[in-house]
Amino acid sequence: MNKIVPEEANILFAALKLIEQLYIDGNISEKVYRSIILENASGDDIQKFTGFYEGRKTRKGGTL
C-alpha cells in the first residue's frame, strides 16, 4: 500500500466530500456511498461524512 502524502490526502478528502454531496442529492445509492467512504476514508475522517458516527452507520445523518 502506498503512503498518501498530505496534499494527496486533501484531494482524496475533497473528492469524498463531492461523493457525499451526490449521495445527499440522491444521485447515488446509500450502498454505493457507504462502500466508497468505508473503502477510501481514513479512520479519523470517516466521522466527518453524512451517515457515519464513530465509524458506524446511523439514521441521523449530518456532517460532523
PDB file of N, H, CA, C and O in Angstrom:
ATOM      1  N   MET A   1       0.838  -1.178   0.000  1.00  0.00           N
ATOM      2  CA  MET A   1       0.000   0.000   0.000  1.00  0.00           C
ATOM      3  C   MET A   1       0.883   1.241   0.000  1.00  0.00           C
ATOM      4  O   MET A   1       1.843   1.330   0.766  1.00  0.00           O
ATOM      5  N   ASN A   2       0.563   2.170  -0.839  1.00  0.00           N
ATOM      6  H   ASN A   2      -0.217   2.098  -1.461  1.00  0.00           H
ATOM      7  CA  ASN A   2       1.332   3.406  -0.943  1.00  0.00           C
ATOM      8  C   ASN A   2       0.954   4.377   0.161  1.00  0.00           C
ATOM      9  O   ASN A   2      -0.200   4.445   0.585  1.00  0.00           O
ATOM     10  N   LYS A   3       1.949   5.128   0.619  1.00  0.00           N
ATOM     11  H   LYS A   3       2.886   5.073   0.275  1.00  0.00           H
ATOM     12  CA  LYS A   3       1.661   6.177   1.596  1.00  0.00           C
ATOM     13  C   LYS A   3       1.037   7.357   0.876  1.00  0.00           C
ATOM     14  O   LYS A   3       1.428   7.696  -0.241  1.00  0.00           O
ATOM     15  N   ILE A   4       0.071   7.975   1.520  1.00  0.00           N
ATOM     16  H   ILE A   4      -0.247   7.700   2.427  1.00  0.00           H
ATOM     17  CA  ILE A   4      -0.580   9.154   0.954  1.00  0.00           C
ATOM     18  C   ILE A   4       0.076  10.386   1.572  1.00  0.00           C
ATOM     19  O   ILE A   4       0.089  10.552   2.792  1.00  0.00           O
ATOM     20  N   VAL A   5       0.617  11.243   0.713  1.00  0.00           N
ATOM     21  H   VAL A   5       0.607  11.108  -0.278  1.00  0.00           H
ATOM     22  CA  VAL A   5       1.214  12.476   1.199  1.00  0.00           C
ATOM     23  C   VAL A   5       0.088  13.457   1.525  1.00  0.00           C
ATOM     24  O   VAL A   5      -1.021  13.319   1.009  1.00  0.00           O
ATOM     25  N   PRO A   6       0.366  14.453   2.383  1.00  0.00           N
ATOM     26  CA  PRO A   6      -0.694  15.365   2.823  1.00  0.00           C
ATOM     27  C   PRO A   6      -1.511  15.996   1.682  1.00  0.00           C
ATOM     28  O   PRO A   6      -2.733  16.102   1.788  1.00  0.00           O
ATOM     29  N   GLU A   7      -0.857  16.409   0.611  1.00  0.00           N
ATOM     30  H   GLU A   7       0.135  16.323   0.525  1.00  0.00           H
ATOM     31  CA  GLU A   7      -1.594  17.036  -0.482  1.00  0.00           C
ATOM     32  C   GLU A   7      -2.563  16.047  -1.125  1.00  0.00           C
ATOM     33  O   GLU A   7      -3.697  16.402  -1.446  1.00  0.00           O
ATOM     34  N   GLU A   8      -2.113  14.811  -1.310  1.00  0.00           N
ATOM     35  H   GLU A   8      -1.192  14.523  -1.049  1.00  0.00           H
ATOM     36  CA  GLU A   8      -2.984  13.776  -1.869  1.00  0.00           C
ATOM     37  C   GLU A   8      -4.129  13.461  -0.922  1.00  0.00           C
ATOM     38  O   GLU A   8      -5.246  13.188  -1.363  1.00  0.00           O
ATOM     39  N   ALA A   9      -3.858  13.497   0.377  1.00  0.00           N
ATOM     40  H   ALA A   9      -2.951  13.718   0.735  1.00  0.00           H
ATOM     41  CA  ALA A   9      -4.903  13.231   1.364  1.00  0.00           C
ATOM     42  C   ALA A   9      -5.980  14.313   1.283  1.00  0.00           C
ATOM     43  O   ALA A   9      -7.168  14.011   1.399  1.00  0.00           O
ATOM     44  N   ASN A  10      -5.580  15.559   1.088  1.00  0.00           N
ATOM     45  H   ASN A  10      -4.615  15.805   0.994  1.00  0.00           H
ATOM     46  CA  ASN A  10      -6.548  16.653   0.962  1.00  0.00           C
ATOM     47  C   ASN A  10      -7.400  16.499  -0.290  1.00  0.00           C
ATOM     48  O   ASN A  10      -8.604  16.756  -0.270  1.00  0.00           O
ATOM     49  N   ILE A  11      -6.767  16.079  -1.375  1.00  0.00           N
ATOM     50  H   ILE A  11      -5.789  15.870  -1.391  1.00  0.00           H
ATOM     51  CA  ILE A  11      -7.508  15.873  -2.623  1.00  0.00           C
ATOM     52  C   ILE A  11      -8.486  14.714  -2.466  1.00  0.00           C
ATOM     53  O   ILE A  11      -9.627  14.800  -2.918  1.00  0.00           O
ATOM     54  N   LEU A  12      -8.048  13.633  -1.828  1.00  0.00           N
ATOM     55  H   LEU A  12      -7.121  13.563  -1.461  1.00  0.00           H
ATOM     56  CA  LEU A  12      -8.920  12.484  -1.596  1.00  0.00           C
ATOM     57  C   LEU A  12     -10.111  12.888  -0.733  1.00  0.00           C
ATOM     58  O   LEU A  12     -11.247  12.526  -1.040  1.00  0.00           O
ATOM     59  N   PHE A  13      -9.863  13.633   0.342  1.00  0.00           N
ATOM     60  H   PHE A  13      -8.941  13.927   0.591  1.00  0.00           H
ATOM     61  CA  PHE A  13     -10.947  14.066   1.223  1.00  0.00           C
ATOM     62  C   PHE A  13     -11.946  14.934   0.457  1.00  0.00           C
ATOM     63  O   PHE A  13     -13.156  14.772   0.613  1.00  0.00           O
ATOM     64  N   ALA A  14     -11.446  15.846  -0.365  1.00  0.00           N
ATOM     65  H   ALA A  14     -10.463  15.977  -0.492  1.00  0.00           H
ATOM     66  CA  ALA A  14     -12.334  16.704  -1.153  1.00  0.00           C
ATOM     67  C   ALA A  14     -13.171  15.875  -2.126  1.00  0.00           C
ATOM     68  O   ALA A  14     -14.360  16.137  -2.306  1.00  0.00           O
ATOM     69  N   ALA A  15     -12.556  14.884  -2.747  1.00  0.00           N
ATOM     70  H   ALA A  15     -11.590  14.671  -2.600  1.00  0.00           H
ATOM     71  CA  ALA A  15     -13.292  14.016  -3.672  1.00  0.00           C
ATOM     72  C   ALA A  15     -14.385  13.230  -2.942  1.00  0.00           C
ATOM     73  O   ALA A  15     -15.489  13.060  -3.461  1.00  0.00           O
ATOM     74  N   LEU A  16     -14.070  12.759  -1.748  1.00  0.00           N
ATOM     75  H   LEU A  16     -13.174  12.897  -1.327  1.00  0.00           H
ATOM     76  CA  LEU A  16     -15.067  12.026  -0.965  1.00  0.00           C
ATOM     77  C   LEU A  16     -16.211  12.944  -0.531  1.00  0.00           C
ATOM     78  O   LEU A  16     -17.360  12.506  -0.461  1.00  0.00           O
ATOM     79  N   LYS A  17     -15.910  14.204  -0.241  1.00  0.00           N
ATOM     80  H   LYS A  17     -14.977  14.559  -0.298  1.00  0.00           H
ATOM     81  CA  LYS A  17     -16.980  15.155   0.105  1.00  0.00           C
ATOM     82  C   LYS A  17     -17.882  15.417  -1.101  1.00  0.00           C
ATOM     83  O   LYS A  17     -19.088  15.605  -0.939  1.00  0.00           O
ATOM     84  N   LEU A  18     -17.313  15.432  -2.305  1.00  0.00           N
ATOM     85  H   LEU A  18     -16.333  15.279  -2.436  1.00  0.00           H
ATOM     86  CA  LEU A  18     -18.138  15.569  -3.512  1.00  0.00           C
ATOM     87  C   LEU A  18     -19.034  14.345  -3.693  1.00  0.00           C
ATOM     88  O   LEU A  18     -20.194  14.472  -4.084  1.00  0.00           O
ATOM     89  N   ILE A  19     -18.499  13.174  -3.410  1.00  0.00           N
ATOM     90  H   ILE A  19     -17.557  13.070  -3.092  1.00  0.00           H
ATOM     91  CA  ILE A  19     -19.309  11.953  -3.472  1.00  0.00           C
ATOM     92  C   ILE A  19     -20.415  12.002  -2.418  1.00  0.00           C
ATOM     93  O   ILE A  19     -21.537  11.560  -2.664  1.00  0.00           O
ATOM     94  N   GLU A  20     -20.092  12.539  -1.252  1.00  0.00           N
ATOM     95  H   GLU A  20     -19.180  12.898  -1.052  1.00  0.00           H
ATOM     96  CA  GLU A  20     -21.108  12.710  -0.203  1.00  0.00           C
ATOM     97  C   GLU A  20     -22.255  13.587  -0.714  1.00  0.00           C
ATOM     98  O   GLU A  20     -23.424  13.297  -0.459  1.00  0.00           O
ATOM     99  N   GLN A  21     -21.922  14.647  -1.427  1.00  0.00           N
ATOM    100  H   GLN A  21     -20.972  14.883  -1.635  1.00  0.00           H
ATOM    101  CA  GLN A  21     -22.964  15.540  -1.953  1.00  0.00           C
ATOM    102  C   GLN A  21     -23.837  14.820  -2.978  1.00  0.00           C
ATOM    103  O   GLN A  21     -25.043  15.057  -3.039  1.00  0.00           O
ATOM    104  N   LEU A  22     -23.240  13.950  -3.777  1.00  0.00           N
ATOM    105  H   LEU A  22     -22.260  13.757  -3.727  1.00  0.00           H
ATOM    106  CA  LEU A  22     -24.022  13.146  -4.717  1.00  0.00           C
ATOM    107  C   LEU A  22     -25.025  12.274  -3.966  1.00  0.00           C
ATOM    108  O   LEU A  22     -26.167  12.124  -4.399  1.00  0.00           O
ATOM    109  N   TYR A  23     -24.600  11.703  -2.845  1.00  0.00           N
ATOM    110  H   TYR A  23     -23.672  11.825  -2.494  1.00  0.00           H
ATOM    111  CA  TYR A  23     -25.488  10.886  -2.017  1.00  0.00           C
ATOM    112  C   TYR A  23     -26.617  11.737  -1.427  1.00  0.00           C
ATOM    113  O   TYR A  23     -27.783  11.343  -1.469  1.00  0.00           O
ATOM    114  N   ILE A  24     -26.270  12.889  -0.885  1.00  0.00           N
ATOM    115  H   ILE A  24     -25.324  13.209  -0.851  1.00  0.00           H
ATOM    116  CA  ILE A  24     -27.268  13.780  -0.284  1.00  0.00           C
ATOM    117  C   ILE A  24     -28.299  14.207  -1.328  1.00  0.00           C
ATOM    118  O   ILE A  24     -29.491  14.286  -1.030  1.00  0.00           O
ATOM    119  N   ASP A  25     -27.842  14.482  -2.547  1.00  0.00           N
ATOM    120  H   ASP A  25     -26.874  14.418  -2.789  1.00  0.00           H
ATOM    121  CA  ASP A  25     -28.734  14.899  -3.629  1.00  0.00           C
ATOM    122  C   ASP A  25     -29.522  13.747  -4.229  1.00  0.00           C
ATOM    123  O   ASP A  25     -30.381  13.968  -5.082  1.00  0.00           O
ATOM    124  N   GLY A  26     -29.243  12.517  -3.798  1.00  0.00           N
ATOM    125  H   GLY A  26     -28.544  12.338  -3.105  1.00  0.00           H
ATOM    126  CA  GLY A  26     -29.971  11.359  -4.289  1.00  0.00           C
ATOM    127  C   GLY A  26     -29.478  10.814  -5.619  1.00  0.00           C
ATOM    128  O   GLY A  26     -30.191  10.059  -6.281  1.00  0.00           O
ATOM    129  N   ASN A  27     -28.261  11.188  -6.021  1.00  0.00           N
ATOM    130  H   ASN A  27     -27.682  11.801  -5.483  1.00  0.00           H
ATOM    131  CA  ASN A  27     -27.716  10.736  -7.298  1.00  0.00           C
ATOM    132  C   ASN A  27     -27.010   9.388  -7.215  1.00  0.00           C
ATOM    133  O   ASN A  27     -26.812   8.740  -8.243  1.00  0.00           O
ATOM    134  N   ILE A  28     -26.628   8.951  -6.017  1.00  0.00           N
ATOM    135  H   ILE A  28     -26.790   9.477  -5.183  1.00  0.00           H
ATOM    136  CA  ILE A  28     -26.061   7.613  -5.841  1.00  0.00           C
ATOM    137  C   ILE A  28     -26.754   6.959  -4.648  1.00  0.00           C
ATOM    138  O   ILE A  28     -27.239   7.642  -3.746  1.00  0.00           O
ATOM    139  N   SER A  29     -26.793   5.650  -4.658  1.00  0.00           N
ATOM    140  H   SER A  29     -26.399   5.095  -5.391  1.00  0.00           H
ATOM    141  CA  SER A  29     -27.485   4.915  -3.598  1.00  0.00           C
ATOM    142  C   SER A  29     -26.663   4.910  -2.303  1.00  0.00           C
ATOM    143  O   SER A  29     -25.459   5.165  -2.305  1.00  0.00           O
ATOM    144  N   GLU A  30     -27.345   4.615  -1.217  1.00  0.00           N
ATOM    145  H   GLU A  30     -28.323   4.408  -1.215  1.00  0.00           H
ATOM    146  CA  GLU A  30     -26.684   4.535   0.084  1.00  0.00           C
ATOM    147  C   GLU A  30     -25.622   3.433   0.081  1.00  0.00           C
ATOM    148  O   GLU A  30     -24.551   3.595   0.665  1.00  0.00           O
ATOM    149  N   LYS A  31     -25.921   2.326  -0.572  1.00  0.00           N
ATOM    150  H   LYS A  31     -26.791   2.194  -1.047  1.00  0.00           H
ATOM    151  CA  LYS A  31     -24.983   1.205  -0.620  1.00  0.00           C
ATOM    152  C   LYS A  31     -23.677   1.606  -1.312  1.00  0.00           C
ATOM    153  O   LYS A  31     -22.591   1.292  -0.825  1.00  0.00           O
ATOM    154  N   VAL A  32     -23.786   2.292  -2.436  1.00  0.00           N
ATOM    155  H   VAL A  32     -24.668   2.546  -2.832  1.00  0.00           H
ATOM    156  CA  VAL A  32     -22.600   2.738  -3.176  1.00  0.00           C
ATOM    157  C   VAL A  32     -21.831   3.766  -2.351  1.00  0.00           C
ATOM    158  O   VAL A  32     -20.610   3.674  -2.225  1.00  0.00           O
ATOM    159  N   TYR A  33     -22.537   4.738  -1.793  1.00  0.00           N
ATOM    160  H   TYR A  33     -23.529   4.812  -1.895  1.00  0.00           H
ATOM    161  CA  TYR A  33     -21.918   5.791  -0.980  1.00  0.00           C
ATOM    162  C   TYR A  33     -21.162   5.192   0.199  1.00  0.00           C
ATOM    163  O   TYR A  33     -19.996   5.515   0.428  1.00  0.00           O
ATOM    164  N   ARG A  34     -21.825   4.326   0.937  1.00  0.00           N
ATOM    165  H   ARG A  34     -22.772   4.064   0.752  1.00  0.00           H
ATOM    166  CA  ARG A  34     -21.213   3.716   2.117  1.00  0.00           C
ATOM    167  C   ARG A  34     -19.968   2.917   1.733  1.00  0.00           C
ATOM    168  O   ARG A  34     -18.948   2.985   2.420  1.00  0.00           O
ATOM    169  N   SER A  35     -20.050   2.171   0.652  1.00  0.00           N
ATOM    170  H   SER A  35     -20.878   2.115   0.095  1.00  0.00           H
ATOM    171  CA  SER A  35     -18.925   1.368   0.195  1.00  0.00           C
ATOM    172  C   SER A  35     -17.720   2.252  -0.153  1.00  0.00           C
ATOM    173  O   SER A  35     -16.592   1.949   0.236  1.00  0.00           O
ATOM    174  N   ILE A  36     -17.961   3.326  -0.874  1.00  0.00           N
ATOM    175  H   ILE A  36     -18.877   3.572  -1.190  1.00  0.00           H
ATOM    176  CA  ILE A  36     -16.876   4.235  -1.269  1.00  0.00           C
ATOM    177  C   ILE A  36     -16.222   4.867  -0.044  1.00  0.00           C
ATOM    178  O   ILE A  36     -14.996   4.914   0.051  1.00  0.00           O
ATOM    179  N   ILE A  37     -17.028   5.347   0.886  1.00  0.00           N
ATOM    180  H   ILE A  37     -18.024   5.309   0.809  1.00  0.00           H
ATOM    181  CA  ILE A  37     -16.489   6.012   2.076  1.00  0.00           C
ATOM    182  C   ILE A  37     -15.693   5.030   2.926  1.00  0.00           C
ATOM    183  O   ILE A  37     -14.582   5.343   3.353  1.00  0.00           O
ATOM    184  N   LEU A  38     -16.244   3.852   3.174  1.00  0.00           N
ATOM    185  H   LEU A  38     -17.146   3.597   2.827  1.00  0.00           H
ATOM    186  CA  LEU A  38     -15.545   2.879   4.014  1.00  0.00           C
ATOM    187  C   LEU A  38     -14.249   2.396   3.376  1.00  0.00           C
ATOM    188  O   LEU A  38     -13.288   2.087   4.081  1.00  0.00           O
ATOM    189  N   GLU A  39     -14.214   2.330   2.063  1.00  0.00           N
ATOM    190  H   GLU A  39     -14.994   2.581   1.490  1.00  0.00           H
ATOM    191  CA  GLU A  39     -13.026   1.849   1.371  1.00  0.00           C
ATOM    192  C   GLU A  39     -11.923   2.910   1.305  1.00  0.00           C
ATOM    193  O   GLU A  39     -10.740   2.568   1.299  1.00  0.00           O
ATOM    194  N   ASN A  40     -12.297   4.187   1.255  1.00  0.00           N
ATOM    195  H   ASN A  40     -13.257   4.465   1.260  1.00  0.00           H
ATOM    196  CA  ASN A  40     -11.315   5.233   0.975  1.00  0.00           C
ATOM    197  C   ASN A  40     -11.024   6.211   2.102  1.00  0.00           C
ATOM    198  O   ASN A  40      -9.942   6.798   2.121  1.00  0.00           O
ATOM    199  N   ALA A  41     -11.931   6.410   3.029  1.00  0.00           N
ATOM    200  H   ALA A  41     -12.810   5.933   3.013  1.00  0.00           H
ATOM    201  CA  ALA A  41     -11.721   7.391   4.093  1.00  0.00           C
ATOM    202  C   ALA A  41     -10.839   6.803   5.193  1.00  0.00           C
ATOM    203  O   ALA A  41     -10.917   5.613   5.497  1.00  0.00           O
ATOM    204  N   SER A  42     -10.016   7.639   5.771  1.00  0.00           N
ATOM    205  H   SER A  42      -9.953   8.606   5.524  1.00  0.00           H
ATOM    206  CA  SER A  42      -9.199   7.183   6.900  1.00  0.00           C
ATOM    207  C   SER A  42     -10.089   7.066   8.132  1.00  0.00           C
ATOM    208  O   SER A  42     -11.192   7.612   8.165  1.00  0.00           O
ATOM    209  N   GLY A  43      -9.611   6.365   9.123  1.00  0.00           N
ATOM    210  H   GLY A  43      -8.715   5.922   9.096  1.00  0.00           H
ATOM    211  CA  GLY A  43     -10.382   6.141  10.341  1.00  0.00           C
ATOM    212  C   GLY A  43     -10.807   7.426  11.023  1.00  0.00           C
ATOM    213  O   GLY A  43     -11.918   7.511  11.547  1.00  0.00           O
ATOM    214  N   ASP A  44      -9.938   8.429  11.025  1.00  0.00           N
ATOM    215  H   ASP A  44      -9.035   8.360  10.600  1.00  0.00           H
ATOM    216  CA  ASP A  44     -10.257   9.696  11.673  1.00  0.00           C
ATOM    217  C   ASP A  44     -11.262  10.509  10.858  1.00  0.00           C
ATOM    218  O   ASP A  44     -12.107  11.207  11.417  1.00  0.00           O
ATOM    219  N   ASP A  45     -11.162  10.412   9.543  1.00  0.00           N
ATOM    220  H   ASP A  45     -10.475   9.845   9.088  1.00  0.00           H
ATOM    221  CA  ASP A  45     -12.025  11.213   8.671  1.00  0.00           C
ATOM    222  C   ASP A  45     -13.431  10.650   8.518  1.00  0.00           C
ATOM    223  O   ASP A  45     -14.350  11.392   8.172  1.00  0.00           O
ATOM    224  N   ILE A  46     -13.619   9.377   8.762  1.00  0.00           N
ATOM    225  H   ILE A  46     -12.873   8.774   9.044  1.00  0.00           H
ATOM    226  CA  ILE A  46     -14.898   8.733   8.455  1.00  0.00           C
ATOM    227  C   ILE A  46     -16.062   9.389   9.213  1.00  0.00           C
ATOM    228  O   ILE A  46     -17.189   9.405   8.719  1.00  0.00           O
ATOM    229  N   GLN A  47     -15.799   9.917  10.385  1.00  0.00           N
ATOM    230  H   GLN A  47     -14.883   9.904  10.786  1.00  0.00           H
ATOM    231  CA  GLN A  47     -16.853  10.554  11.172  1.00  0.00           C
ATOM    232  C   GLN A  47     -17.300  11.888  10.579  1.00  0.00           C
ATOM    233  O   GLN A  47     -18.315  12.438  11.006  1.00  0.00           O
ATOM    234  N   LYS A  48     -16.577  12.409   9.622  1.00  0.00           N
ATOM    235  H   LYS A  48     -15.752  11.963   9.275  1.00  0.00           H
ATOM    236  CA  LYS A  48     -16.892  13.706   9.031  1.00  0.00           C
ATOM    237  C   LYS A  48     -17.860  13.602   7.859  1.00  0.00           C
ATOM    238  O   LYS A  48     -18.145  14.597   7.193  1.00  0.00           O
ATOM    239  N   PHE A  49     -18.364  12.399   7.610  1.00  0.00           N
ATOM    240  H   PHE A  49     -18.133  11.591   8.152  1.00  0.00           H
ATOM    241  CA  PHE A  49     -19.263  12.193   6.486  1.00  0.00           C
ATOM    242  C   PHE A  49     -20.676  11.895   6.956  1.00  0.00           C
ATOM    243  O   PHE A  49     -20.884  11.275   7.999  1.00  0.00           O
ATOM    244  N   THR A  50     -21.647  12.349   6.163  1.00  0.00           N
ATOM    245  H   THR A  50     -21.478  12.852   5.315  1.00  0.00           H
ATOM    246  CA  THR A  50     -23.057  12.137   6.458  1.00  0.00           C
ATOM    247  C   THR A  50     -23.343  10.660   6.657  1.00  0.00           C
ATOM    248  O   THR A  50     -22.934   9.821   5.854  1.00  0.00           O
ATOM    249  N   GLY A  51     -24.054  10.347   7.743  1.00  0.00           N
ATOM    250  H   GLY A  51     -24.386  11.028   8.396  1.00  0.00           H
ATOM    251  CA  GLY A  51     -24.485   8.984   7.990  1.00  0.00           C
ATOM    252  C   GLY A  51     -23.508   8.131   8.752  1.00  0.00           C
ATOM    253  O   GLY A  51     -23.796   6.965   9.024  1.00  0.00           O
ATOM    254  N   PHE A  52     -22.362   8.672   9.106  1.00  0.00           N
ATOM    255  H   PHE A  52     -22.128   9.619   8.885  1.00  0.00           H
ATOM    256  CA  PHE A  52     -21.379   7.902   9.855  1.00  0.00           C
ATOM    257  C   PHE A  52     -21.121   8.574  11.192  1.00  0.00           C
ATOM    258  O   PHE A  52     -20.911   9.784  11.267  1.00  0.00           O
ATOM    259  N   TYR A  53     -21.139   7.778  12.232  1.00  0.00           N
ATOM    260  H   TYR A  53     -21.309   6.795  12.171  1.00  0.00           H
ATOM    261  CA  TYR A  53     -20.819   8.272  13.575  1.00  0.00           C
ATOM    262  C   TYR A  53     -19.948   7.218  14.232  1.00  0.00           C
ATOM    263  O   TYR A  53     -20.374   6.074  14.393  1.00  0.00           O
ATOM    264  N   GLU A  54     -18.750   7.583  14.608  1.00  0.00           N
ATOM    265  H   GLU A  54     -18.404   8.512  14.477  1.00  0.00           H
ATOM    266  CA  GLU A  54     -17.779   6.664  15.198  1.00  0.00           C
ATOM    267  C   GLU A  54     -17.618   5.414  14.341  1.00  0.00           C
ATOM    268  O   GLU A  54     -17.522   4.303  14.861  1.00  0.00           O
ATOM    269  N   GLY A  55     -17.588   5.606  13.011  1.00  0.00           N
ATOM    270  H   GLY A  55     -17.666   6.509  12.588  1.00  0.00           H
ATOM    271  CA  GLY A  55     -17.349   4.501  12.103  1.00  0.00           C
ATOM    272  C   GLY A  55     -18.544   3.619  11.847  1.00  0.00           C
ATOM    273  O   GLY A  55     -18.425   2.616  11.143  1.00  0.00           O
ATOM    274  N   ARG A  56     -19.708   3.966  12.405  1.00  0.00           N
ATOM    275  H   ARG A  56     -19.804   4.780  12.977  1.00  0.00           H
ATOM    276  CA  ARG A  56     -20.898   3.157  12.195  1.00  0.00           C
ATOM    277  C   ARG A  56     -21.961   3.964  11.478  1.00  0.00           C
ATOM    278  O   ARG A  56     -22.005   5.189  11.590  1.00  0.00           O
ATOM    279  N   LYS A  57     -22.807   3.280  10.750  1.00  0.00           N
ATOM    280  H   LYS A  57     -22.771   2.284  10.659  1.00  0.00           H
ATOM    281  CA  LYS A  57     -23.917   3.930  10.042  1.00  0.00           C
ATOM    282  C   LYS A  57     -24.985   4.309  11.037  1.00  0.00           C
ATOM    283  O   LYS A  57     -25.361   3.513  11.897  1.00  0.00           O
ATOM    284  N   THR A  58     -25.473   5.534  10.916  1.00  0.00           N
ATOM    285  H   THR A  58     -25.168   6.180  10.217  1.00  0.00           H
ATOM    286  CA  THR A  58     -26.593   5.962  11.738  1.00  0.00           C
ATOM    287  C   THR A  58     -27.701   6.466  10.840  1.00  0.00           C
ATOM    288  O   THR A  58     -27.450   6.782   9.677  1.00  0.00           O
ATOM    289  N   ARG A  59     -28.887   6.549  11.332  1.00  0.00           N
ATOM    290  H   ARG A  59     -29.091   6.293  12.277  1.00  0.00           H
ATOM    291  CA  ARG A  59     -30.007   7.085  10.582  1.00  0.00           C
ATOM    292  C   ARG A  59     -30.104   8.603  10.707  1.00  0.00           C
ATOM    293  O   ARG A  59     -30.816   9.235   9.927  1.00  0.00           O
ATOM    294  N   LYS A  60     -29.404   9.201  11.669  1.00  0.00           N
ATOM    295  H   LYS A  60     -28.825   8.687  12.302  1.00  0.00           H
ATOM    296  CA  LYS A  60     -29.494  10.627  11.892  1.00  0.00           C
ATOM    297  C   LYS A  60     -28.817  11.434  10.796  1.00  0.00           C
ATOM    298  O   LYS A  60     -29.271  12.528  10.462  1.00  0.00           O
ATOM    299  N   GLY A  61     -27.736  10.906  10.234  1.00  0.00           N
ATOM    300  H   GLY A  61     -27.367  10.017  10.505  1.00  0.00           H
ATOM    301  CA  GLY A  61     -27.030  11.625   9.173  1.00  0.00           C
ATOM    302  C   GLY A  61     -26.348  12.866   9.712  1.00  0.00           C
ATOM    303  O   GLY A  61     -26.015  12.947  10.894  1.00  0.00           O
ATOM    304  N   GLY A  62     -26.145  13.824   8.833  1.00  0.00           N
ATOM    305  H   GLY A  62     -26.416  13.758   7.873  1.00  0.00           H
ATOM    306  CA  GLY A  62     -25.489  15.070   9.231  1.00  0.00           C
ATOM    307  C   GLY A  62     -23.986  14.953   9.182  1.00  0.00           C
ATOM    308  O   GLY A  62     -23.426  13.906   9.507  1.00  0.00           O
ATOM    309  N   THR A  63     -23.344  16.004   8.785  1.00  0.00           N
ATOM    310  H   THR A  63     -23.799  16.854   8.521  1.00  0.00           H
ATOM    311  CA  THR A  63     -21.896  16.021   8.731  1.00  0.00           C
ATOM    312  C   THR A  63     -21.364  16.565  10.043  1.00  0.00           C
ATOM    313  O   THR A  63     -21.744  17.653  10.476  1.00  0.00           O
ATOM    314  N   LEU A  64     -20.484  15.803  10.670  1.00  0.00           N
ATOM    315  H   LEU A  64     -20.175  14.919  10.318  1.00  0.00           H
ATOM    316  CA  LEU A  64     -19.920  16.217  11.950  1.00  0.00           C
ATOM    317  C   LEU A  64     -18.833  17.245  11.747  1.00  0.00           C
ATOM    318  O   LEU A  64     -18.238  17.714  12.717  1.00  0.00           O
TER     319      LEU A  64
END
